Amino acid sequence: MIFLRTVKALNDFWRFTKLPAGMNISKDNVISPEYEDASWQPVVLPHTYNSEDGAGRMAASDGGDYYRGTVCYRRNLALSFEECSGKELYLEFEGANTVAEVYINGRFAGEHSGGYSAFRFDITDYIYPDKDNLIAVIVSNAPTDYIAPITDNGDFTKMGGLYRGVKLIAVEPVHIALKDRGSCGVYITPRNISETSADIGILVKLDKAETAEVKAVILDPHGNLETELFGRADKDRITLSGKINCPKLWNGVNSPALYRAEITLFCNGEPVDSIEQEFGIRSYRIDADNGFFLNGKPYPLHGVNYHQDSYESGWAMTGAQRERDYRIIRDMGCTAVRMAHYQHCDHEYSLCDRLGLCVWTEIGIINKMSADDSDAHVLSDGFGDNAKQQLRELIRQNYNHPSVIVWGLSNELYQMSDEIFGLYSELYEIACEEDDTRLKTFADNQFYGRFLELPADVVGYNRYFGWYKEAGSAENFGEWLDLYHNKKEKRPVCLSEYGGGGAISQHKDNVDWESDIDPVGVRHYENYQSQLHEILWKQFSVRKYLWAEFIWCMFDFASYGRTEGDTKSQNDKGLCTRERIPKDVYFFYRSVWSSEKTVYITERRHEFRACDVPFVKVYSNADAVELYINDASHGRISRCELPDDESTVFVWENIKIKPGTKNKICAKAYFSDGTSTSDYALWTGI
């Protein structure tokens, strides 16, 4: 395919500075081409200025808080007459948190409010060919009362900056829409899907009414020609339709088959623009009593919540870092991911398409819609419009990703009023208008009154039995779920969040939840976290009405102001540390969810311990596991001897180790194919 538009990455050669209140530099200064920025910090995008001060890794300079204020990025852009002649030029930002103002050669080109979606500005009239053109971007991550998440709501650090990439797009005057809420301008909709055929509809939008035609070449998952579709413009859009016989279905992690559509736009018989889009052909439904079905067959959804955050660079993640994270998620055996709590970058959705992970994705309404703490909860001017903007951007920019199964409207909303309920109803209707092929959802932690009446097709519950004391003990979770499923909530329900914290440096024998665990303090024993998840999973695994289970969360992440476990300014409920070190609980789920051979001795980091060890626990999906202490066997346990709901948890009780020396602990696992593998730990008796 010959690409007719030019796309150029603009991630190098930026200069950056903070512009705190009271600083003697005006906006007029920093947007001016005459202003000298040689003393500013050189940076490469993606970039955030909160990777250190927002994650507990350094003391902030302004009294201890992480910087939430105004900054400026500048770079020059030189384009030849040939590159500009007869072209329209668009500047694309993949994400900037939270408000971005863009200036070209000192002239205002546009503003975007919202920290998580892509956006573009037409800069054609601002560029001078064969000259240096100054791009200046003023960004602020200061709290607002009109952009969700408002004020300080949301249990995560709101890192600011141009934390995703920037591109220049050059196109002919007649082109596929670039002013459609940051979308690609092409919407591919498979319908009437079966193993024998699927109808394919393609909508191609244009930025204005044109006399144009489109050719769509559809290639199958092996790259072979499947079919060609043609259509003519009806004002500012072109619709195409066709059929694919015996389609290769996108079937989750089992077979994430992807088709490719090569879209070429013609004007007066000449090609003028082209793009490619991958898409998948799949159907799904969610049943209130029997859970999730993919392509007509039961398909268990179990997975994790995931934040855009890494220990290396905070929110300014590279593609390689995201790919590493999703490989870890798949290695654990996940079939689903909830992207918390905002729109993630396009690369992540594409990764999920290719890995076969089903996705819950949502907009940034978290906890509160209103900064008004009176009973009226009056919404601030602009909040409703911005929430609708975020929702339209989320849906339009991610419409073609087969991995996306539900659009989320909010997380843990705890305010209610007629105005809030009315706006919520509007958001639901907008989501239905934008996409009638996917279900709409929200994550609830109120469970009463009008919160149960918020419009949605399916719902999720955020609940932390066995962690926060007000929730109740871990053993009561299943009973509570049954109550809501049978009596209070008629829509399909899932677990959108559950879990507890874990610090890999903390261990204690015989942990008691009520007396030993301080959920918002420093006592977060790693072995209690894994024990908690064992108890919870016993209850979830037998309740087939749950359409999904999403653990909170995959990795510890930056959350400014927390001090818990052995971390500062982090939420430590991850199955891995922020440095991507798997905790014990990671291997519990790997033994349950993954078919990859797993054998893992728990509490391996409890290196110095009493010689009377209450029990040795091993997570394994083997047929049998044998325990050795200092090369002496302590017995082999067959999996068939274990209860069905504990079939990967092997336990040897009342084990003694030698004092004053390192004791070698070995677990040897035997698999049905005749192979075996071992895991080792060293404990010093005290």
Buried (B, 14 or more C-beta within 10 A) or exposed (E): EEEBBEEEEBBEEBBBBBBEEEEEEEBEBBBBBEBEBEEBEEBEBBBBBBBBBBBBBEEBEBEEEBBBBBBBBBBEBEBEEEBBEEBBBBBBBBBBBBBBBBBBBBEEBBEBBBBBBBBBBBBBEBBEEEEEBBBBBBBBBEBBBBBBBBEEBBBBBBBBBBBBBBBBBBBBBBBBBBBBBBBBBBBBBBEEBEEEBBBBBBBBBBBEEBEBBBBBBBBBBEEEEBBEBEBEBEEBBBBBEBEBEEBBBBBBBBEBBBBBBBBBBBBEEEBBBBBBBBBBBBBBBBBBEEBBBBBEEEBBBBBBBBBBBBBEBBBBBBBEBBBBBBEBBBBBBBBBBBBBBBBBBBBBBBBBBBBBBBBBBBBBBBBBBBBBEEEEBBBBEBBBEBBBBBBBBBBBBBBBBBBBBBBBBBBBBEBBBEBBBEBBEBBBEBBBEBBEEBBBBBBBBBBEEEBBEBBBBBBBBBBBBBBEEEBBEBEEBBEBBEEBBEEEBEBBBBBBBBBBBBBBEBBBBEBEBEEEBEBEEEBBBBBBBBBBBBBBBBBBBEBBBBBBBBBBBBBBBBBBBBEBBBBEBBBBBBBBBBEBEBBBBBBBBBBBBBEEBBBBBBBBBBEEBEBEBEEBBBBBBBBBBBBBBEEEEBEEBEBEEBEEEEBBBBBBEEBEBEEEEEBBBBBBBBBEEEEBBEBEBEBBBE
